[in-house]
Amino acid sequence: MGERRARWGYGYQDKIATERILNLLRENFRAGGTLFEGVRLADLDAGRVDDFVLVWEKEVEGNSIKWTREATPLNWGELIGASGLLKELADGYQRLKDRWPGKAVFVRLQSNRPPSSEKHHAQLIPTFSVTEFVRDHWSSGPTVDDSVQVMPYG
């Protein structure tokens, strides 16, 4: 049963990778450039951003696809907990940086799981939901006007 579930997820990985690669090839063709060099599938050097790694002349992009049949909302523990997705992305980023010195490194997380809109006093960040964080802070990062819960750890 585990293998069936895994293969179900791989189907979405394949679809996402195919769409991303075809769009890159179209862009390269239109621009007349050859900056896109290749794709590495199940890249063992990429940690948890290994689903597919795209390589250009000056940059590398690791991709982590998290697709589940249930598509349950993503909570704070799964996002920033001790073994959360952001830790996995950071590890993958560092592995790609070590593997491809001199290239700009990017990592992407794609999932069918929506951010949780729940707030609970016992969650890692009780003052706002993952939905609110993604909506209000994800793209811009923390600012001086934000609460301390949004500030970088450290």
Secondary structure, 3 states (H helix, E strand, C coil): CHHHHHHHHHHHHHHHHHHHHHHHHHHHHHHCCCCEEEEEECCHHHHHHECEEEEECCEEEEEEEECCCCCCCECHHHHHCCCCHHHHHHHHHHHHHHHCCCCEEEEEEEECCCECCCCCCCCCCCCCCHHHHHHHHHCCCCCCCCCCCCCCCC
